[in-house]
Amino acid sequence: MNEQGTKDQTVSGHPSPGGERPVYILAVETSCDETSVSIVRDGQEILANVVSSQIETHQRFGGVVPEVASRKHVESITWILAEALEKAGLRPDQLSAVAVTQGPGLVGSLLVGMVAAKAFACAMELPLIGVHHIAGHIYANQLVHQLKYPLMALVVSGGHTELVFVESEGRFRIIGQTRDDAAGEAYDKVARALKLPYPGGPHIDRLAHEATEAVTLPRAWLEPDSYDFSFSGLKSAVLAVLNQAGMKGIALEPSAVARGFQDSVIDVLVEKSLRAVEAFGAKQLLLAGGVAANKGLRARLEARCAEAGVPLLAPPLSLCTDNAAMIAAAAFLKYRRGQFAPFDMKAEPLLKLEAWSV
């Protein structure tokens, strides 16, 4: 048994962990509204990373509709699997294992990926690896950087805002997290108030950079020693500013509101991250998650990390949003230790990161 209580499996005819043969992991990611299949060699070299986005489908609703997302995954997963194999130039019998996002995420979306991965692994007699979605975001950095432990990871996405201390490879400890809205969720809600298209993050970021002034908004620092985050009050403050301006007949410049909002979010994310790096003696700060693509956040983190002498690692924009390459990278940690999942593994929409540690 491994630490998660699942049986370690070995499959004859395939390379064992630590062997000299290349390890090819096919990974499936369907936690929200991207359908993705990737093939990664030895946990670092991306041979294929096919991503099908549903943004255009969900734009008309102003956000992700879970039932629609699940149906789109069903429509896409088979051809995306075939395309990933074709792009990688591999036959199914050359693969070493199949990985899939186990959680967290939308349960219907997770189930589609889980069933597809299980069916493929069973048909090809390959071991199965369940992966935590946030572990994937963190280890997306391993695809382009050399990680040095201990490290601190700032995970910022539509559903998550967390500071994760990674003491050693695959050992996670959440030291701070959002108490209400995730940063990406707050971006989308503010964008909706400004009548901007979904997803709102890129539009807020663009407007903030175009602004010549900023509306003054509060910073939610919480308790002096807290690494937690809170963005619900900031969102409410933005709505209050817009409502008051409307009642007074004042036309607020959307770019000024966007910049005020973004400055408030970034100030808190950056300062708490740097404080955590110092307190925990981290050798690197990793940026991860969909909001890691935000230019304002990247620029401020780069400046502050340079001042503090802390190396900042961030994946390219293509690996910030949900993709299966990051799932394969995290799965490689389990593969090397022979920590494979049973075929009755369940999708867990509330899967805890610490529980997934290798």
Stockholm file with secondary structure:
# STOCKHOLM 1.0

chainA/1-358         MNEQGTKDQTVSGHPSPGGERPVYILAVETSCDETSVSIVRDGQEILANVVSSQIETHQRFGGVVPEVASRKHVESITWILAEALEKAGLRPDQLSAVAVTQGPGLVGSLLVGMVAAKAFACAMELPLIGVHHIAGHIYANQLVHQLKYPLMALVVSGGHTELVFVESEGRFRIIGQTRDDAAGEAYDKVARALKLPYPGGPHIDRLAHEATEAVTLPRAWLEPDSYDFSFSGLKSAVLAVLNQAGMKGIALEPSAVARGFQDSVIDVLVEKSLRAVEAFGAKQLLLAGGVAANKGLRARLEARCAEAGVPLLAPPLSLCTDNAAMIAAAAFLKYRRGQFAPFDMKAEPLLKLEAWSV
#=GR chainA/1-358 SS CCTTSCCCCCCTTSCCTTCSSCCEEEEEECSSSEEEEEEEETTTEEEEEEEEECHHHHHTTTSCCHHHHHHHHHHHHHHHHHHHHHHHTCCGGGCCEEEEEEESSCHHHHHHHHHHHHHHHHHHTCCEEEEEHHHHHHHGGGGTSCCCSSEEEEEECSSCEEEEEEEETTEEEEEEEBSSSCHHHHHHHHHHHTTCCSSCHHHHHHHHHHCSSCCCCCCCCCSTTCCCBCCHHHHHHHHHHHHHHHHHTCCCCHHHHHHHHHHHHHHHHHHHHHHHHHHHTCSEEEEESGGGGCHHHHHHHHHHHHHHTCCEECCCGGGTSSCHHHHHHHHHHHHHTTCCBCTTCCCCTTCCHHHHCC
#=GC SS_cons         CCTTSCCCCCCTTSCCTTCSSCCEEEEEECSSSEEEEEEEETTTEEEEEEEEECHHHHHTTTSCCHHHHHHHHHHHHHHHHHHHHHHHTCCGGGCCEEEEEEESSCHHHHHHHHHHHHHHHHHHTCCEEEEEHHHHHHHGGGGTSCCCSSEEEEEECSSCEEEEEEEETTEEEEEEEBSSSCHHHHHHHHHHHTTCCSSCHHHHHHHHHHCSSCCCCCCCCCSTTCCCBCCHHHHHHHHHHHHHHHHHTCCCCHHHHHHHHHHHHHHHHHHHHHHHHHHHTCSEEEEESGGGGCHHHHHHHHHHHHHHTCCEECCCGGGTSSCHHHHHHHHHHHHHTTCCBCTTCCCCTTCCHHHHCC
//
